[in-house]
Amino acid sequence: MTSRPDHDKVWKGPLGALHPAGLARPRIGIGGISIESSTFSPHVSGDEAFTIRTGADLLAYYPFLAEGEELREAADWVPLTHGRSLPGGAVDPQTYARMKSAIVDGIRAHGPFDGFFFDIHGAMSVVGMDDAEGDLAEAVRDALGPDTLVSTSMDLHGNVSDALFDAVDLLTCYRMAPHEDWLNTKQRAVHNLLERLRGPAGSDPDARRPLKAWVRVPVLLPGEKTSTRLEPARGLYAAVPDVEELEGVTDAAVWVGYAWADEPRCHATVIVTGDDRDVVAREAERLARGYWDARADFAFVGPTATLDEALDAALAAGAPRPYVISDSGDNPTAGGAGDVSWSLGRLLERADLVDPARTVIAASVFDPDAVKAARTAGAGATVTVEVGGRVDAGPRGPVAVTGEVFSITEGDPVAGTQIVIRSGAVHAIVTERRKPFHHLDDFRMLGLDPHAADILIVKIGYLEPELYDLARGWALALTPGGVDQDLLRLGHSRLRPGTYPFDVTDEEPDLTALVTRRRGAEARS
């Protein structure tokens, strides 16, 4: 098969012709909850974490469903409610219950539906629950009834549990990490749903369900070891669209799983859907075998180091500028609390970062109290504030920062008020609310020029595209936090036995595909 790692960036083509037995304008509901949440982070994601979209606002979230677009005109769309949050800690149970009820109540009030687009992430954890998406999927299925065709779009760092697999008919996930194809994947999930409803079995609720071939792969790795920028993930994911193009196949997907939750459902998964039992089973097993066989070959996407080793390399004579360091252990886009202050404290302790002739930008720590104190003092004032370590005290707790209030920036829709405190070479960014820093304008709006910096330190894992292009040197610092890249020091204890690399054994796993069409364990064969 040819290697085409960017093939999946191409939107799926036009819908096939409407079959005489298909549904000309099926009625399709939309709803879901999307968050990635670390069970190792003390942060709790409450109501304030979620952006809730309903009705026209939810429909407008999907550009492929804009007025005049083919997919929009192919169905009667009923957007219900969708909650989306920046990754964080586990969700507050009451927050989850409210969002779940809104979706289920909406289905009961506005149904019945021929189809349902179930838009989730796949790595949501809820305090006190082991399988949040499975619980939500079962509730959605019960409200929809047995005949509605359900299609879900997921992050490749999501998890596919038994309950989720049983409740959903069409499952797919991203094929790129970083996730440049996130919107394409949602479009593909909708496209697949419409093709089944418009096809020869569209009016038959049983026949329009595809066969689902599922293989659980007992491997759990961090995203920074499974980036599709390099092998073996690059080649493994390049094969996925080729499988999709085979006769008798509707979709193929490979989930890495979510490494920072300690739940039995956390592991890699392969699912191939379609109408040819032999083909979907064969290809699911082949993709799963490739993943398992490559398990020891996955490596970090960039050079790794301790924070001090990374700083030493960045400050060495002749080191390329700007030098970007990933402060990976508290990455808010992986579920970190965002207020771990360990790295900032270490920067302030280093004698070689006292000289203000250097420029070191550190992004970021969220701390509304520190922001308020610096804002009250005003730009240009010298302040001493305690920063971070209030949500995730981690290895350090709050850090005392003494320096000049370099800038105050109000009104960011994500971060709220942002301040920069300059202490020697260190320009510490402190935000009112949690915010990831992925774009160069995130820094420019604060009066900082990332191109002119000697060192840029960002709470991230693999670099997002703009940072990737900016970096002339880069290191992935293995720092502590709720999404520590050194998984073995986090203390997982509830994963399935035999999950690599937590349980290393010579015993071969069973990679036989489970193939089923109907919902429920009793239908498996």
N, C-alpha and C positions, 0 to 999 in steps of 0.2 A: 504494500500500500504506500502511496505517496505521503510524504510528510508535509502537511499544510497547517502550521500552527495558527495562522491568521484566518483560515477558512471560515471559522465560526463568527468572525466579525461581520460577515456578509448577512444581511437580512434575508430571511427565507423569501422565496419567490412568490408570485401570485398564487392565490388559492386555486385548487383544481376545480374543474367544472362541477356544478351542482348535479348530483345524481338524482334520477327520478324518485328514488326512495329516500333521498336525504331531506333535511330540514332547510327550507329556503331562508327563513329568518328565525333561527332559534333564539330563545330567551335565555340570556346568560347573566348571572349575578357575579359580583366582584367583592371580595373581602379578604381580610387576613391580618396578621401581626408580624412585624419584622424587627427582630433585635438579635444580636449575638451577645450572650451574657456568660461571664466567667463565674463559676462557682468558687473560685479561689480569691475573688475580690470581695472585700467587705461592702463595696458600694451596692446600694439597692436602687433599682430603676423604678421610680414611682410615676405618678401622673405627669409630673413636670418633664419627664424624659421623652414623652411620646408626642409626635405630631399626628393628630387625628384628621384624616381626610374622609369626607362623605360626599355623596351625590356628585354634582358637577365638578367639584374640586378633585374628587378621586378620579373621575374619568379623565380629567385634564392632566393628571399625573403621568398618563401613558400617551406619548406622542403618536404612537401607531394607532391609537383609537381617536385621533382628532377627526373633526368633521371632514368628510370627503375621502378619508383613507379607506382602503378596501376592507380592512378588518372591521372598521366601525360600521360600514354599510352592510356587512354580512350578517349582522345579528341585532337584536334589540337588547341593549346593554342596561343593566340595572346595578349601578355602583352603590354598594351599601356602606361599609365602613372599613377603614384600614388604619392601623396604628404603626408608625415607624419611629424607631429610636436609634440614636448613635449607640454603638455597642457599649456595654457597661456591666454592672453586676446583675445578679438575678433579679427578676421582676417581683415587685410587691404583689402578694396574692390578691389583694383587693383591686389593684390596678388591672391585673390580668382578668379578674372576674368581670370587671366592668366592660372591658373591651370584648371579651368573649360573649357576654350577654348582648352587647350591641350588634354583633355579627349574627348571632343565632336569632335574636328577636327580629332583625331585619329580614332574614331568610323567611321566617314564619309569616311576617307581615306582607312581604312583597312576592313570595313564591306563588306557584311552583316555577321551577327553572328546568330548562333542558340541559343546561351546562352551568358550571361554576368555575371561575378563575380564582384559585386559592393562592394568594400571593403571600408567601412566608419566607423567612430566612432559613430556618432549620436548626438554629443553635440557640433558641430561646430557652432559658432556664427560669423557673418560677420557684420562689422560696417554698420548700416543702413538697415539691413535685419532682419526679424523675423523668417525665416525658411530656413536656408542655405542648409541643406541636402535635404529638399523638392525641393528647386530651382534646385539643382544639379541633383536630381533624375529625375525631369521633363525634364531637358535638355538632360540627357542621354537617357531617354525613347524616346524623340522626334527624336534624332539622330539614335537610334536603329531601330525605327519603332515598330508597334504593335505586331509583331510575335515573337520577341526575348524573351526568358525566362530569367528573371533577378533574381539573388539570392544575398542577402546582408548579410554580417556578421557585427555585431555591438557590442559595449560595452553595458553592462546592464545599464550603466549610460547615455545612449543615449536617444533620444526622437523620438517617432514615430508620425509624423504629418499626417494630412489627405493627403497631397500631396505625402509624402513618401510612405504611405500605398498604395495609388492608383497606383503609378508608378512601384512598385516592386512586384514581384510574390511570392518570397520565402524570409521570414525574420526570422532571428534568432539572438540570443545574448548570451553573456557569462552566465555561471551558477555558477560562483564562484567569491567571493570578499574577499580577494585579487584575482586578475585575473590570477590564475595559469592555467586556461584553455583557454587563449586567442588564442593560436595557434590551439588548438583542435576545437574551434568554427569556425575558418576560414575553417578548413578542413571539418567540418560538413556542412557548407554552400555550399562548392564545391561538396561534396558527394551528398547532396540533389539535387543539380542542375543536376548532371550527372544521377542520378537515374530517374528523371523525363524525361530527354531527351532520355534515353535508354529504357524506359518502354513502355507499350502497346500503349500509346498515344503520343509517342515521335515525330512522324512525323506530328502530328496534333497540330498546334500552339494554338488552343483554348482549346482542351481537356487536353493538358499536363500541363496547369496551374492548380495548386491546388486551392481548396476553401480556403479562408482566413477568420478566425473568429477573430474579433478584439473587445476588450473591453477596453475602456478608464477608468482608475481607478483614481479618483480625490484625489491622495495622492502624496506628493512630500517631500522626506526625504533625508538627506545627506547619502553618502555611509558609513560613520562611524556609522550610526544607522542601516544599512541594511547588515552588513557583514554576509556572510554565515558560519562564524565560530561559530555563536550562534543563538539561536532561537529569533524570529520566522522565520527569513530568511533561516536558515539552513533547517528547515522542509519544507518550501514553495518551495525552490529550489530543495530539494531532490525529490519532487513529479514530477518535470518537465520531467526527462527522462522516468519515468513510463508512463506519458501521451504519450510521443513520441512512446512508444512501442505498443500502442493500435492499433488494426486493423483499417485501414482507416485514420490513422494519419501519416503525414510526419514529422512534427516538432512542438515543443512547446517552447514558450519563454516568459519570464517575464522581463520587463524593469522597473527598479527603477525610471529612469528619471534623469535629471541633475538639481541639486538644485541651482546652482550658476549662472543661466541665468534667466532673468526676461522676459520670453516669453510665450505666451499662450500654446505652444506645450509642455511645461515642466510639466510632470505628469507621473505617473506609467501607464504601458500598458501591456496587455496580448494579445498574438497572437498565435493561434493554426492553423496549415495548414494541409490539407489532402483532401481526396476525399469523406468522409462520413460527410454530412452536419450536421446530428444530433450529431455525436460524437464530431466534432471539436467545434460546438457551445456549447455543454454541458460542455466540458472540459475547454474551455476558460472561461466560466461563473463560473465554480467551482474554478479555480485558482484565478480569479479576486475576487470572494467572500471571499476566504481565505485571500487574501492580504488586502482587505478593512476591514474585521473583526479584523485583527491583527494590524491595524494602530496605535493604542495607546500602543501596546506592544513592539514596536521596541525601543531599547535602545542603547546607545553608546556601542561600542565594548570593551571599557575599562573604567577604572575609570576616571572621568573628574574632572577638577579643574581649577582655575585660574593659571597663570604661577607661581605666588608667592606661592600659596598653594602647587603646585607640587614641587617646589624647597624646600620648608620647609619639605615636606615628604621625599624627596630624601636626604636631609642633616641631617635628624634626626638620633640620635644614633641608630645603629643596622639596618639601612635601607639597603636593599640588593644592591649589586653592580655587574655590572653596572646598574644604574637606567636610563631608557630611558624616555624622555619627548617628546611627539609630539607637535611641535609648529605648530598647525593645520591651523591657519588663513591665512598663506601665503604659503601653500603647493603648489609647482609648478606642481606637478603631478595631481592636481585638477583644475588648472587654475590660481593659485596665481602668482603675478608678480615675486616673488622670491627675491625682494630687500627691503621688509618691514623690518625696523631696530628696531621696537618697542621692541622685545624680547631681542635683543642684548643690547640695551640701558639699559633695566632693569637688566640684568646680571651684567653689569659694575657698576651699582649703589649700588649693594648689598655689605654691609660690610663683610658678611661671605664668599664672593668669592674673597677676596683680597689675602688670603693666598695661595701662589703658591704650597703648599704641596698637595693641592687638584688638581684634573684634571677634568675640565668641558670642553667638546667639543661642540661647537655650529656650526651647519651646516644648512644653510649657507646663505650668502648675496652675490648677484652678483653686482659688481661695478667695471667696467674696469678702472676708474680713480684711485681708491684706490689701485687696483692691480698694476697699472703702478708705482705709487709712492713708494709702498713697494718694488717692484722689483728693482727700481732704487737705493733705499737705500741699498738693499742687505741683505742676511740672517745674523742674529745676530745684525743688527742695531736696534736702538730704533726710532720709528716713531710715529707721530701723524697724523692720516688721518681721513677724513670724510667718513663714510661708509653708503651706502644704502639710501633709501628714495628719490631716484631721479626719479624713474618711478612711484612708489606708495608711495607718502609721507605719506599717511595714517594718523595715530594718532601722528606721531613723526617727520618725516623728517630724514635727515642724522644724524648719531651719531658719535661723536668724539671718536676715539679709540687711546689710547696711550699705546704702548707696544713693545715688541721685535718681530722682524720678525723671527718667529720660523722656517719656511720652505718656500721654493719657488719651485713649481713643474710646469714644462712646458709641453705643448703639449697634454693635455687631449683633445680627439676628441669632447667632449661635452662642457666642462668647459673652455677650453683654458688654460691660466695660472691660477694657484691656489696658494694662499698664506695663511699662518696661522700666525696670530698675537696673541702672548701670553701676556695677561694683568692680572696679579695675577693668579688666578686659571683658568681663561677663555681662551680657545684656540679658537679664532674666525676664521672660514674659510670664506675667501672672494674669489670669483671666477670672472674670466673675463666675462664669459657668464653663463646663467642660467643652473643649473644642480641639479637634485635630488640626494640625498645620500641614496641609498637603500642597498648597498652591503658593507661588511666589508672591502673589498679591496679599496673602495672609500676613506676610512680613512687611511688605511695602506700606500697607495702610498704617503701620505702627511707626513709620519713619525709619525702618531698617532696610538695608539693601543686601539681600542674600548673596548677590554676586560679589560684593566687596568684602564679605566676611572671610575671616581666616578659617573659622570652624562654625558649622551650623549643626546644632544638636536638636534632634526632633524625636518626640515620642512616637515611634513608628517601627514597623518591622522591615519588610522589603519596601523599597522606595517607590512611592507613587510617581507617575510619569514625569511631572515637572521637576521633582527633586532628583529623579534618576538622570534627567538631562543636565541638571545644574551641577551635579557632583563631579569634581575632578579627581577626588579620592573619596573612599567610602569604607566604613567599617560598621558591622553589626555588633553593637556592644551587648553582651549578655548580662544585662542588669536585672536586679530583683524587682518583683512586683507580681500582681495578680495574673499576668500573662507571661510569666517567666519562660524564656525559650528553652531553658534547661528543664525539660518536663520531669525528669526523674527526681528533681529536688522539690517538686511541688507536693508530692505525697498522694498521688492517686491511689485509691484503695477499692474502688467499686467497678472497675472495668471488667469486661468479660475475661475469663481465664484464657491465656494464650495470646493476649493482645501485645503485639510487638510495638516498641522495644521494652515495654514494662515487664513482659513475661517472655523471656527468650527460651525457645525450645526447638529441638530438632524435629518435633512431630509436625507432619504436614497437616494443614487445616483442610476441612471439607469445603471445596470450592465448587460444589455441584449447584447449579442454578435451581432455585425454587420457581416454578412456572405456574401461574394462576391467572384467571380472568376475573372471577367473582370476588367479592369482598368476603373476608372471614377465614379463619384458620381451617374451618371445616371444608373449605373449597380447595385447599392447596393439594397439588399433586405433582 
